[in-house]
C-alpha cells in the first residue's frame, strides 16, 4: 500500500507525473511558465520535495520553514500541499493551480512543466521555478552593463561556466551527470552530495545543492588548502586567490569570483575571509588567517535570527582561535 502524507483543504487536477525515472521534457526551453502564482507554486513544490526526499525532513516542518519565500507574501495562506512517498512526488496547490515536483534519483527533485503563457517573474528566479533549460536561458540574457563597469550578482554567470563544463565533459566522451562525483566529491571523501538539475539535465549549481555540514566543510577545506587534497592538486593553482579577491567593478568589496568576500569588514572576521552564500543563511566561510572553516546551516524562516547568532559566534571564535603564523 502506498504511503502518503497530505495536508490540504481542497485539491484540483494535478499534473500527471511520469511513472519512470526519466526526467520530463518540454518543447520550449527558453519560455518560462506562468504568472507569480504558478511559478511560486513550482518553486515551493521543488523545495518541499527536496526537503522531504533529499534531506529527510518532515513535510509539515519543511512546508512551514522552507520554500515559502518563493511565493507572494499575501497569497501564502491559500497554499496547500500533498505528497506521495512511493512516487517521491509533491503537489502544491493554490486555488485552481497545482504544480508538481518529483525526485529523480541522484538528480534530486525536478519541477514538472505545465503549459501556461506569459512571463512575469524576475529572471534570476526563473531557473528555480520555471522548469526551463537553465543553460540556454542564461546564455540568451541580454547584457545589462558594459564589462567591468557595474558589480551585480547574476546567476547566469556561474551557469555559463556550468555550460562550458558540460561541453568539455561530453566532448571527451565522459558521463556528465556523474562528473562532479567522480572528479571532485569522491576525491575529497564526500560520498553523497545532491546537485539538482533542470528538466534538461543541466546542473543548476547556483542553488538546489544538498549536502551535510561535513560535506560543505570538506569543500571549504579544499579552498583553505589552496586546492590541494592529501598532496594532490584538485583545483588550478591560484584559483582560491582568484575567488577570494574582490571584483573591481563592485562599488563595495563584497564579491570576488563566484564567492562572497568580507572586503568591507561587515563580518567580525578578517577582511581576507570569503564564503559561499546560500539561501536561508547557509554559509561556508573560509578564514585563511586562522586556518579555519566555519559552516552554518539552517532553514529560511530562521535566517535573520541565525545571522545574528552567527555574527556573535564568529566574534567569539576570533577571540578563541589563535591567528596562524
C-alpha positions in Angstrom: 0.0 0.0 0.0 1.3 3.4 -0.9 2.3 5.7 2.0 1.0 9.2 1.6 1.2 12.4 3.5 -1.5 15.0 2.9 -2.1 18.5 4.4 -4.8 20.1 2.3 -8.3 21.6 2.4 -9.0 21.1 -1.3 -7.5 19.6 -4.4 -7.5 20.4 -8.1 -6.4 18.4 -11.1 -2.7 17.8 -10.7 -0.1 17.5 -13.5 0.3 13.8 -14.2 3.7 12.5 -13.1 5.7 10.1 -15.2 6.0 6.7 -13.7 9.5 6.1 -14.9 12.7 7.7 -13.8 13.3 9.7 -17.0 13.1 13.4 -16.2 10.2 15.2 -18.0 10.8 17.2 -21.2 9.2 20.3 -22.7 9.1 21.9 -26.1 10.3 25.4 -25.4 13.5 25.7 -23.4 13.5 29.5 -23.1 9.9 30.5 -22.3 9.2 30.4 -18.6 5.8 29.3 -17.5 3.1 31.4 -15.9 2.5 34.3 -13.5 3.9 34.6 -10.0 1.3 32.1 -8.6 2.2 29.0 -10.7 5.8 29.9 -10.7 5.9 30.4 -7.0 4.0 27.1 -6.5 6.5 25.3 -8.7 9.5 26.6 -6.6 7.7 25.9 -3.4 6.9 22.3 -4.5 10.5 21.8 -5.5 11.9 23.0 -2.2 9.4 20.8 -0.3 10.2 17.8 -2.4 14.0 18.2 -1.8 13.5 18.9 1.9 11.5 15.6 2.3 13.1 13.2 -0.2 16.7 14.5 -0.2 17.2 16.0 3.3 14.8 13.6 5.1 12.8 16.3 6.8 9.2 16.1 8.0 6.7 17.6 5.4 4.9 19.9 7.8 8.1 21.3 9.2 9.6 21.9 5.8 6.4 23.4 4.4 6.5 25.9 7.3 10.1 26.8 7.2 11.4 26.4 3.6 10.2 27.4 0.2 7.6 29.9 1.2 9.9 32.8 0.2 9.4 31.9 -3.5 5.6 32.6 -3.2 3.9 36.0 -3.0 3.6 37.0 0.7 -0.1 38.0 0.5 -1.1 34.7 -1.1 0.6 32.1 1.2 -2.4 31.5 3.4 -4.2 29.8 0.5 -1.4 27.3 -0.3 -1.9 23.6 0.4 0.2 20.6 -0.4 0.1 16.8 -0.7 2.8 14.2 -1.3 3.2 10.6 -2.4 6.2 8.9 -0.7 6.1 5.9 -3.0 6.4 8.0 -6.1 8.6 10.7 -4.4 6.2 13.3 -5.6 4.9 16.6 -4.2 1.9 18.6 -5.3 1.5 22.3 -4.3 -1.9 23.9 -4.9 -3.3 27.4 -4.7 -6.9 27.9 -5.9 -7.2 26.3 -9.3 -3.5 26.0 -9.9 -1.3 23.0 -9.0 2.4 22.4 -9.6 4.4 19.3 -9.0 7.9 18.3 -8.4 9.4 14.7 -8.2 12.6 13.1 -7.0 14.6 11.7 -9.9 17.3 9.7 -8.2 20.7 11.4 -7.9 19.4 14.3 -9.9 17.3 15.3 -6.9 13.9 16.9 -7.3 12.8 18.5 -10.6 9.8 20.7 -11.3 7.3 19.2 -13.8 6.4 21.6 -16.7 2.9 23.0 -17.0 1.5 24.8 -20.0 0.9 28.5 -19.2 1.6 31.6 -21.2 3.2 34.8 -20.0 6.5 35.8 -18.5 6.1 37.6 -15.1 9.0 36.6 -12.8 12.3 38.1 -12.2 15.0 36.5 -14.4 17.1 35.3 -11.5 14.3 33.1 -10.1 13.2 31.5 -13.3 15.8 28.8 -13.3 14.5 27.7 -9.9 10.7 27.9 -10.7 10.2 27.9 -14.5 11.2 24.3 -15.4 13.2 25.8 -18.3 16.6 25.0 -19.8 18.7 27.0 -17.4 21.8 27.0 -19.6 20.0 28.2 -22.7 18.1 30.7 -20.7 21.3 32.1 -19.2 23.2 32.4 -22.4 20.4 34.3 -24.1 20.0 37.0 -21.4 21.0 40.4 -22.9 24.0 42.2 -21.5 22.8 44.7 -18.8 26.1 46.7 -18.3 29.4 47.0 -20.2 32.1 44.7 -18.8 33.9 45.9 -15.6 31.6 48.9 -15.0 29.0 47.6 -12.6 29.1 44.9 -9.9 25.9 42.8 -9.7 25.3 39.2 -8.9 23.7 37.3 -11.7 23.3 33.6 -11.6 23.6 33.5 -15.4 27.4 34.0 -14.9 28.1 30.8 -13.0 25.6 28.9 -15.1 27.5 29.8 -18.2 30.6 28.3 -16.6 28.4 25.2 -16.0 27.5 25.1 -19.7 31.2 25.3 -20.6 31.9 22.4 -18.2 29.2 20.3 -19.8 30.5 20.9 -23.3 34.1 19.9 -22.2 32.9 16.8 -20.4 30.6 15.5 -23.1 33.1 16.2 -25.9 35.6 14.0 -24.0 33.0 11.2 -24.1 32.5 11.3 -20.3 29.3 11.0 -18.4 28.2 14.5 -17.4 25.7 13.7 -14.6 28.3 11.6 -12.7 31.2 14.0 -13.4 31.0 16.1 -10.1 31.0 12.9 -8.0 33.9 11.4 -9.9 36.0 14.5 -10.4 35.6 16.1 -7.0 33.4 14.6 -4.4 34.9 11.1 -4.4 38.4 12.6 -4.2 37.7 14.6 -1.0 35.7 12.0 0.8 32.1 13.2 0.0 30.0 10.1 -0.6 26.7 11.8 -1.4 26.2 15.4 -2.5 23.0 16.0 -4.4 23.3 18.6 -7.2 19.8 19.0 -8.7 19.2 19.7 -12.4 16.7 21.4 -14.5 14.4 19.2 -16.6 17.1 19.1 -19.3 19.7 17.5 -17.2 21.8 20.7 -16.5 23.2 21.1 -13.0 21.7 24.3 -11.6 24.8 24.9 -9.4 23.7 28.3 -8.0 21.1 26.7 -5.8 19.3 23.4 -5.0 22.5 21.7 -3.9 22.2 19.4 -0.9 25.0 18.2 1.4 25.7 17.7 5.1 27.7 20.2 7.1 30.7 17.9 6.9 30.4 17.9 3.1 30.4 21.6 3.0 33.3 21.7 5.4 35.3 19.4 3.2 34.7 21.8 0.2 35.8 24.7 2.4 38.9 22.9 3.5 39.8 22.3 -0.2 39.8 26.0 -0.7 41.6 26.7 2.6 44.4 24.4 1.3 44.6 26.3 -2.0 43.0 23.5 -3.9 45.3 20.7 -2.6 44.0 17.5 -1.0 46.3 14.9 0.5 49.2 16.1 -1.7 47.2 16.2 -4.9 46.2 19.4 -6.7 42.4 19.3 -7.5 41.9 23.0 -8.2 44.1 25.1 -10.5 46.9 26.9 -8.8 45.8 30.4 -7.9 42.1 29.6 -8.1 41.5 30.2 -4.4 43.2 33.5 -4.7 41.0 34.4 -7.7 37.7 33.6 -6.0 38.7 35.5 -2.8 39.9 38.7 -4.5 37.3 41.5 -4.6 36.0 42.1 -8.1 37.0 45.5 -9.3 33.6 46.6 -10.7 31.8 46.3 -7.4 31.4 49.6 -5.6 31.6 47.7 -2.2 34.3 44.9 -1.9 31.8 42.2 -1.1 32.1 39.8 -4.1 35.0 38.0 -5.6 35.0 35.3 -8.2 31.9 33.2 -7.5 32.4 33.6 -3.8 31.4 36.5 -1.5 34.2 38.3 0.4 34.4 40.3 3.6 36.4 43.1 2.0 34.3 45.8 3.7 34.7 44.2 7.1 31.0 43.8 7.6 31.5 40.5 9.4 33.6 40.3 12.6 36.3 38.2 10.8 39.4 39.2 8.8 38.7 41.1 5.6 40.6 38.3 3.8 37.8 35.8 4.6 35.5 34.6 1.9 32.4 32.5 1.8 29.8 30.5 -0.1 26.5 32.2 0.5 23.3 30.1 0.2 19.6 30.7 0.6 18.3 30.9 4.1 21.6 31.9 5.6 23.5 28.8 4.6 27.2 29.7 4.8 30.6 28.0 4.2 33.2 30.5 5.5 36.9 30.2 4.8 39.2 32.2 7.1 42.7 31.7 5.9 44.4 33.8 8.6 43.1 31.4 11.3 43.3 28.2 9.2 39.6 27.8 9.8 36.4 26.8 8.0 33.0 27.6 9.5 29.8 26.0 8.3 26.4 27.4 9.2 23.2 25.6 8.1 19.5 26.4 8.9 16.1 27.0 7.5 15.0 30.1 5.6 12.5 31.2 8.2 15.1 31.5 10.8 17.6 33.4 8.7 17.5 36.7 10.5 17.9 35.2 13.9 20.5 32.8 12.5 22.6 35.6 11.1 22.6 37.5 14.4 23.7 34.3 16.2 26.4 33.6 13.5 27.8 37.1 13.8 28.1 36.8 17.6 29.6 33.3 17.3 32.2 34.5 14.8 33.3 37.3 17.0 33.8 34.9 19.9 35.5 32.4 17.7 38.1 35.0 16.6 39.0 35.6 20.2 39.3 31.9 20.9 41.4 30.8 17.9 45.0 31.9 17.6 46.0 33.6 14.3 48.2 31.4 12.2 51.9 32.4 11.9 
